[in-house]
Amino acid sequence: MLTKAIALTLIAAMAVVALPKPTAYAGDKEWATAGKILAGAVGVAIIHKIATSGHNDRVVRVHRTYREPVRRVRYVRSPQRTWVPGYYVIRAERTWIEGWWERVWIEPEYRRIRVTRYDAYGRAYTAWKELLVREGHYERIWHEGYWETREVREWVPGHWEYR
C-alpha cells in the first residue's frame, strides 16, 4: 500500500517536471539539474522496491570450504504461492476385453442346376431349378479376449503451488 503511494507521488513529481517551465533566473539552472538527479535517484529506488517486494530472501545453505575460514552464505528467493487452475489430462489406459460368444445367422445355400423338361407336345426345353443344399441356421462363434489401449480424459482440479 505504501509503495503504491510512493509510486503515485513519483508519477506526480515527473508530471510536474514535464510541465512547461517558467522563465529561469540566474543561478536556477544548477539547482534544476540537481533536482532532476535527485528525483531520478528516488525514482530508481522506488522502482527497485516495487520490483523486489513480495520476495523474501532466506538463507538456504551455509558452506565452509577446506582451508578457507570465510563463511559463504547463499541467498535464494523464497518460493511464491500461485494458483494453478484445473485442467484435463489425456492418458493412455490399457484394458483387457473379455472373450465372448456371438450368435451368427448363416444364410441357406442353394445350387442352380439345369434340367431338361418336355412340354405337352413332347418338345424338349431347358429350365433352371434351385436345390436346397444347406438350410439356414445359427452358429455360435467364439471371439478371443484381447488388450485394448484407450485414451482416458481425466480432470485435475485446481490447486496452489509454490514456484
N, C-alpha and C positions, 0 to 999 in steps of 0.2 A: 504494500500500500504506500509506504514511504517512498520507495523507488519510483513509483508512478508519479507521485507529486514532484519529485526532483526532476523527472524526465519532462513533465509538463512545464516546470519552471525553466528548464534549459531550452525548450522549444520557444517559449515566450521570449527568452533573452535573445535567441537567434533572430526572432522576428523583429525585435527592437533594433538589432544591429543592421538588419536588412532594410529598415525604413530609410527614406531619404534623409540625409544629414543636413542640419542647419549650417550656416556659414561658420567656418572654423576660424579661430583666432590664433595669434602667435603662441606657440607652446602647447597647444592642444593636440598636435599631431603625435607627439611621443606618448602622451597618455592614452590616446586612442589605440595605438599599436599595443601598448602594454595590456590594455583591457581586452583586446582581441586574443592575445596569447593566453591570458588568464582564463577567459571564457572557453577557449579551446581545450586547455588542460582540465578544467572542471567537466567539460563535456565528455572527454575521453574517460575520465574516472567514473562518471555516471554510467556510460555505456558498458564499461568493463564490469561494473557492479551488477547491472541488469543482466548481462550475458552469463555471469557466473552464479547468479542467485539460484537457489534450489539444488545446488550440487555441493553437498557436504563432503569435504575431504576427510579421509580417515587413514590411519596408519595400517598398512597391510602386513609389512614384514620389517623386522629389524635384523640386519645381517652384519656380521663381523667377519672380515676375511682374515686369513692367516697372515701373520707378520704386519698387520695393519691395525693400529689401535683405534682408528676412527670409526664411529658408528655410522652406518649408512641406513638412511630411512627413505623408504619409497612411499609416496602418497598416491593413492588411487581414488578416483571419484566414487562415491557410494552409488549403487545402482538406483535407478528411478523406477517407481512403480507406474506401469502403464496398463491400460485396459486393452485386451485383445478381444474383438467381437467374435461371436460364434461363426462357424463355417462348416461346410461339408467336406468330408474326405472320401474319396473313392478308392476302395481297396479290393484286391482280388481274394476271393474265398473259394477254397476247394471243397466240393460237396460230393458225397457218394450217392449215386442214384441207384436204388434197388432194382433188381431184375423183376420182370412181370410177365404174366401170360396175356396174350392178346387173342381174341376170338375173331377169325377172319372168314368171310364167306367166299367159297370157291365156286365160280360160275359153272353151270353144267357144260359138258363138252359134247358137241355134235360133229358128225362127219357126213359130208355130202357124197353120195355115190350116184353113178349113172346107171339107170335102169331102162331096159328096153321093154316097151309095152305095145300092145296091139289094140287098135280101136275095134268098133263093132263090125267093120268091113274087112278086118284081117290085115290092115296096113300097120307096119311097124313104125314106132316113133320112140324117140329117146326122151326120158324125163329124169329130173333130178329128185332124189329122195334124201331126207335128212334122217340119220340114225343117231339115237342117243348112245354115246359111248360111255359117259360117266355122268351120274346125277350131280346136281348142285348140293353142296354140303358145307358145314362149318368145320374149320380146323383150328386147333389151338397152337399158337406159335410162342415159343419162349424167347424173350429178349434178355440178354445178359446185362448185369449191372455194370456201371461204369462211373469213372470220376469225371466231374464237370467243374470247370472254373467259371465262377460267376462274379460279376462286378457288384459290390455292395456299397451303397451310398450311406455313410454314417455321419450323424451330426455331432460336432464337437462344440459344447456350449462355451459361451464367452467366459473369460477368466482374467485375473490380474497376473501380470508377470513383472519381474524385476529385470530391467535391461540396463 
